[in-house]
Each structure stands twice: as structure tokens, then as C-alpha cells.
Amino acid sequence: DSEKILGEILSNYPKKENIIIITKLSPKVNETTSDGDIKNQVEQSVHSSLSNLSMDSIPIYMLHKAEQMLIKDGTIIKHLSKLKEENLINNIGVSVYTPKEAETALSIDEITAVQVPFNVFDQRLIKSGFFEKAHSKGIAVFVRSIYLQGLILMDNTDVPDKLHEIINFKNQFKKICEHSGRTVNEVAMKFPLAQKGVTGIVFGVDNLNQLKENINLYNKPSLEKSIIENILNRFNGIPEYLLDPRQWS
């Protein structure tokens, strides 16, 4: 019900145009959906979001998952493009998991925003040159999983046995932060923001105090070049199974 909650707030907010809302297509629109139903489901999903959010147009509307980019030769994107022509959405985006999916997103002209997982331990998108390519194409990039599903901030005693290999990297990262006089939370947030081409970051909020803390971290000074280089040198070879939460179960 997050859309409805935001909609209640926005309906009483005088400067609604200053807020950029990003929401997503229903994940139910998939390969098993018939051609005729795709159009109806896409339209229904967008109109439902507009109603819930009390908005006339959605600034950025994202595909829920990368697979939806290519379903039936891009049918979903075709229908979203028509809704864009009707000014019901302003930008088409997609949420991806892997560098390969991110590269595919860059190859589709209609996509102007991409949400990607990225953090101090997961540097695959730097290696692939994704950020530079997205920046050159003027594509908005939103980074999620900056704390690697909480694993980066987790106490070592709480790390699941199957992920124990990450503890050595966590200890190294903690030392880098301590040496720089910054907290782990702060460096983990400021590192993605140091990448050229990153538009913003996505983080969860459980309560008001946590939101205020994250805003405070966001407003901290940028990381020194030496810290960034240290992180790039130390954590560029972490096993992929530690970086993809889908492989943890």
C-alpha cells in the first residue's frame, strides 16, 4: 500500500511538482501473459498507480524486472511508450540485477532510467563501464542494495555460515572506514554517490529517525579520492555468489 500512502501525502502537498515519484509495473506481466492481455495489464497497472498516487503523470515508471524488457519482442515497452505519448508517464525505466541486464537496458532507446544493485563490495558495473555509458547516454541511474541487503552493516556473529567468506572483506572495510575517521554506514552510502553518472540511491525506511539518519549521511562530505581508490583496489574480486542475494538461499 506504499503508493496509496504516498498519494495521501501528495494530495495535501502544495509543491507536488518538486517530488519525483518512481514506481513500477506489476511483476505479474510476464511471458505467460497473452498478447491481448499485456496491453490491458500495462494500462491497468499505470492507471492504478496514477490513482493511488493522486497524480496526473508519473515521472518515472519502471519495469519490475529485466525479463519484462524483452517479452514478446518488447511489447510491454511499446505499450508504455504509447502511455508516454499520452503524458501519463514521463520516463520508462527498468530494475535489473546483473551487469548483462544493465547493458541490455542501455541498448533500448525507450529506456531512460535504470535501477541497479551496487555497493562497496559489488564493483561489477564499474568493470563493465556501465556508469560511463549510462552517463554519456543521459540515462538516470538509481543505485539500490548499497548495504548489500544489510550484510555490510551486520555484526559478524550474525552472518550466516554460508556467507562467512564475506567476513574477511567486512573486516577490511571496517579498517578503511576507521582509518578515514568515517563510519561504515557513511562510507557505504557515499561510495555509490562518488560514481559519475549515479543520479541517486534507494534505501529502505522503517521509521522517522532512520530517515533522518540517512539524510544526514547523504549530506556528509564526499569521499576523499584515497578512500575510493582503496575500496576499488581491495574489493574488486569478491565471489559473485556473495554479491547476489538471489544465490544466498
Helices and strands as residue ranges (DSSP letters): H 2-11, G 16-18, E 22-24, H 35-53, E 60-63, G 66-69, H 75-85, E 92-95, H 99-106, E 111-117, H 124-127, H 130-137, E 140-144, G 156-158, G 161-163, H 166-180, H 184-193, E 200-201, H 208-218, H 225-234, H 240-243, G 245-247
